[in-house]
Amino acid sequence: MEKAPAHPRGGAWRVEGLTRFMIVAMNGSPDQVRYQVFVSSTFTDLKDEREKVLQAILECKAFPAGMELFPSADDEQFEFIKREIDSSDYYLVIIGGCYGSRADDGVSFTEKEFDYAFAEGKPILAFLIRDPSKLSFDKCEGDAEARAKLEQFKEKARKSRLVKQYSNPDELKSQVLQSLNYQFNLNPKRGWVPAGQSKREDLEEIRNLLNKVIALEAENVELRSQRKDATARLGQGQDAVSWVIDVGKLVISARAAHTGFGKVEFSPDETQLHTTWDELLWSLYPGGSSRLDSGDVEPKLFLLLASKIADPSLRSTWRLIAASNLTSNEIDLGCFWQVKRDIHRQLTGLGLIEEIVETRYRQPIPEYFGFTISGVTDHQQAKPDPTPAQVVVWKLTPQGEQQLALIGGYRRSESV
């Protein structure tokens, strides 16, 4: 929407939300604000009505805006009209017995103005002739197609938030006065402030406050830039990283939990987890997921370590053990605590994750044919445990989501 630093006739300037609040707060008065009202209608048949409406607007100490000086309408002129509607605070339409001049698409310029004001969210005040049959012949639409379009336009206008009917120009003026005063008091908009009513000290204070806002914005940009420079020094992306894992404890835990696998050992040169930060991120959030329970970090690191064993046979065995442990959580994975701590610190520092706490309730034990899975008969409907549990979650930030998409997303073809 176009913003004007000065009123077209001089002596006033536009007030945006915060600025207007500053003026009122500094011994100003809401009465100083003047509004601009755009008046839309057909022209020739509603000259008397428009004159009364303009008088009502001026009596409300507002600015009327309309096409009195440009009664002819065409597509080029409509671009100027849209700018006038943009700079107005309220839109007022008068609908009589004529549909009016039509554009190339068959829609009258008055209706096009209405549609544009509605699309821009302007408060719409609609005034319709109460009894069109009492209008003289020269003020009625003679074309059948135009009459049909006029009735459709009236139905559209009746759906406006504020619509009233009038019988003559004087009643219309009274209706407009009431409606505008109501809108100005209960639905105030930006408005204009006459320059003569603004104290020099007020304007100076506003200028100082705006300068402070500009300075704070510049400082914010500088701080963001410094943070970006700082994170640039952190390992990320395809940068390599490794940890030494106490696989001795891991082997003992795995034997105890998976006796069916027999004796499985890591070779001496498999005691380190070699990876990159992108590989870590993709391993922790597979399939594009964006949330990860903190308790699931170690099992996924265990699976990643198992996937890197050089010996194919041994790698296959340990992958089965690690994959099974993702759901069973039977193996003590305390040897990964330092890795988990370092990853959390790094991904948080890079702005890729944030830690949140969720409240969850236990799911009921499913019942099959009158028996629970524990084998105990239970004919009562299973209910969730009412005791809540607090779960720590590593949630991807928007930046983390973007990084994950860059790692595993589809690439553009070379021909593009």
N, C-alpha and C positions, 0 to 999 in steps of 0.2 A: 504494500500500500504506500502511495506517495506521501511524503511528509513535507510540509511547507514551512520554512523558517519564518515567513512573514505572511500576514493576510494579504490577499491580492489587492485590497484597497489601502493597505498600509496601516500602521498604528497598532498592530496586534501580532502576537507570536503564538505558535502551537505549544500545547502543554502535554507532554507524555506522562504516563502514570506516576513514576517516582518524583519527577520534577514538579508536577502539580501538587503532590502531597507536601513537598518541601515548602512551596509557596503558602499553602493553607496553614501549615504548621508554624510558619514564621509570621504570625499576626496577619496573614492574608485572610480572605473570605471566599467561600464557595460562590458567593453572589458575584464575584468579579469574573467568573468564568462565563464566556459567551459561546453558544453552540451554533453550528451551521446545519441548516435543514435543507435538504434537496427536495424540491417540489417537482413532481412528475405528473403529467396529464396530457391529454390532447390539448391543442392550443386554441384554435378558432372558436370552438363551441363552448369553451370554459373560461373565457376571458374574465367575466365577472367573478366567477368562483376563485380563480387564481389571484385576482386582486384582493379579495377578502382574506384569502389564506396568507398572502404576503403581509397584509396589515396585522394579522394575528401573530405571525412570527416576529415581526418588529416590536409589537407590544410586549412580547415575551423577552425582549432584549436579546434576540437571536439574529443570526444572519441568514436570510433566504438565499438559496442558490437554485437557479433554474435556467431555462432556455428562452427567457423573454426577449433577449437580444438576438437569438438565433432560432426563430420559430420553424425554419425549414429543417428537415431531418434527412440525413443520409448516412451511409456506413462510415464515411470519413469523420463526419460530425460526431458519430456515436463514440469514437475513441476519446474525443474531448469530454463527452458526457461522462464516460466511465471515470475519468480522472476527477471530475467534479464530485461524483458520488464517493470516490475514495476519500476525498478531503472533507466530506461531510460527516457529521455525527449521527444524523437521523435521516431516514428516507420517508417522504410523505407522498402518497399517490392519491389522485382524485380521479374517479371513474364515473363518467356520465353516460351519454347515449351513443357515443361514437367510439369505434375501435382505433381509428387514427391511421396515419401513414404507416405503410408496411415496408420492411426491408426485403431484400431479394429472397429470403427464406420464407416469406409470407407472414412473419411475426411482426406485430406493430412495434414501433420504437418505444412506446410507453411500456409495453409488456417486457421488452428486452431490458429496459432500465430496471423494472421490477425484479426480473430474474437475476440480473447482475447484483443488485443490492442484497437480495436474499442469499446469493452464493457467497457474498463477502461478509455475511453476518451482521448487516446493518439492522438496527431496530426499525421495523416497518410500521407505519401508521397509514391505514387504508380508509378512504372515505368514499362511499358509494351512494349514488342517487337513489332515494327511497322508492320513487314511483316513476320509472322512465316513461310511462304512457302519458304523463302530463307535460313532457318536454315538447317544444315546438318541432315542426317537421325538419327544420334546418339543423337541429341539434340531435337528430337521431340518425342511426346508420341505415342507409337505404339498401345496401348490398346484403343479400341473404348469407353469403359465406362470411362476410365481416360480422354480421349479427351473431352468427354461431360462435365465431372466435371471441367476440366480446363477452358472451355468456360464459364461455370456458375461462376467460381471464377473470371474470368476476368471482367464479367459484374458487379459483386459485387464491384471489385476494382475500376471500372470506375466511380462508384458513390461516390468515395472518394472526399474530398474537393480539393485535389491537385493531379492530375494524368497527367503523360506525357508519350510520346512514344519515343523510341530510335531505331536506326538501327544497331549500333555497340557499342562496349565497350567505345570507346573514346567519342562518342556523349552522351552516358549514363553518363560518368563522368562530362561532361559539364552541362548536365541537372541537375545532383545532386548538383553541386556547386551553380548554380543559385537558385535552390529550397531551399537549406539549408540556404544560406545567406538571402533569403527573409523571411524564417520562423524565423531565429534568430533575425532579426531586428523588424519584425512586430508581431510576435507571441512568444515572449520570455517566457521561462519556468524557472524552478527552477535552474537547472545548478549546476556546481561545481565551487569552488573558490580555486585555487592553494594556499597551505598554505604559500608559500614563498612570495606571493603578498599581504598578509594580514599583516598590521602593528600590532605590539604587543599592541600599544595603542588602536587600533580599537577593537581587540579581548577583551581587558580588559573592554572597554566601553560596548561592547555587553554583556559581562558577568555581568556587573553591572546592565544593563538595564533588563536582564533576571531575575536577583535576585530581582529587584524591582517588576517585574510582579508577581513572585512567592509570594513575601510578600503581594502584593495587593490582590492576589487571596486568600491567607490565611486569610487576614483581612475581605474579603467579606464573607468567610465561617463563620468566627467568628460572624460577624454582623447578618447574617442570623440565626445563632444558638441563639444569644441573643434575636432576634425578636421572634423566635419560643418559647423560654422560657417565654417571656413576654405574648404572646397570650395564652399560656397554663394556665395563671392565670385568663383569662377571662371566664365568663360563656359561655357554648357552649353545643352542642349535647343534651343530655337528662337532662341537668341541668335545674331546675325549675326557673321560673321567673314570677312575677305578678305585676300588676298595679291597682290602684284604679281608677275607671271610674266614672265620674259625670253623672250617668244614668238619673238623673232628667232632665237635659237639653236634653238628648237623647230622653226621652219619649215625651217631649213637641214637639220636632222637628218631631218625627214620627207621632204624632197625626195630626199635621198640614198638613203633606204630604200624609197621608193615612187615611183619615176620614172614609173610608169604613171598616177599621178594628175595629172601635169603640174605647173604652177605653182599652189600653194595658199598663200594668205596669210591671216593674221589681220588683221582691221581694227584701226586704231589704238585704238579704244575697247574692244577685247577683251583687254587685257593684264592684267586682274585676274580672280582667281578669287573670286567672291562666292558665299557659301554659309552654311549654319548648321551647328551641331555635330551636330544630329540627322541632317541630310542627309549630312554627311561619314561618320558612323557607318554609315548605311544603304548608302552607296556602297562603303565598304570591306568590309562584311560583307553582301553581297546574298543574298537567299534564305534568311536565317536561319542562315548559316554562322557558326561561332564561332572559327575559326582563320584566320589570314592570314599568309602568308610575308612577311617584311620586304621582300624583293625585289619583291613584287607591289604594294606601296603606290603607288610612282610611276606605274606604268601605269594604275592605277585612278583616280588623281588626274588623269592626262592625259585619260581618258575623261570624267570629270566636267567638266573644263574645256571639252572639245569639245562636250559636251551643252548648254552654256550659251551658245554662239554665237548671236547674234540672227538672222543671215541663215539662212533654212531650208536653202538650197542648200549654203552653205558649212558649216553645221552638219552636214549629212548626210555631206559628204565627210570632214570631220575625225573624225566618229564612226566611219566605216569604217576610217580610218587607225588611230585609237586602239584600236578593237576588235580589229583584226588584230594590233596590237602587244602585246595582252594575252598572246598565246601565243608570238609570235615574239621579242619583246623586242629588236628591231633598232634602235630609236630611242634616242638618248642623251637621257635625261630628267633630267640633272643640274640643270636649272633648278628642279626640285621639291624639292631636298634640304632647303631651309629650311622649306618647308611640311611636309614629312615630320617633321622634327625638332620643329616646334611642335605638330603633331598628337599625336605620341608623348608629349610632355611633358604636354599637356593631358589626354588620355585616361587617362594613368597617374595624374595628379594627382586626377582625378575618380573613380579607382578602377574604371574601366570595362574596362581591359585590363591584362595583365601580360606581360612578355617572357620567353619560355622558349627553350631551345635543344634541338632534336631531332636525333638521329642518323639519317641515312637512307642507303640504298644505291641506286646507279643501277639503273634497270631495263634488262634486256637488250634488244638491238636485235631487233625481231620478224623472223621468217624467213617468207617467202612462196614456196612451191613451190621450195625449195632455194636461193633467192636472198635476201639481206638487202636492205633498202630502199636500201642504197647501191649495189646491183647486183653485189656480189661474192658468188660462190658460197660457201655455208657450210653444209656438211652436218652440222656438229656442233651439238648442242643449245645454244642461247644460254643463257648464265649471267650473273647479275648481277655487276656490278663489286664485288669484295670490299672495295674501299676506301670507308670510310664518309665521309659529308659532313655537316658541322655546319650546320644551318639555323636561323636566328633566326626565331621565330614570335611574332606578336602574338596572344595568346589572350584571348578575352573572359572576364572574371571573372563570377561569378553576378550581380553588380550590372549588368555590361555586358549579359549575356543578358537581364536584366529590362528594361533600357532599350531594347534592340533590339526586344523584344516590344511595348513601349509604342509604338514608332514604327510598326512594320509589322503588329502583331497585329490580330485582328478586334475590332471594337468592339461593345459591348452595344447592343441595339436600344433605342430611346427608350421602348418600352412596358414594358421591364423595370424 
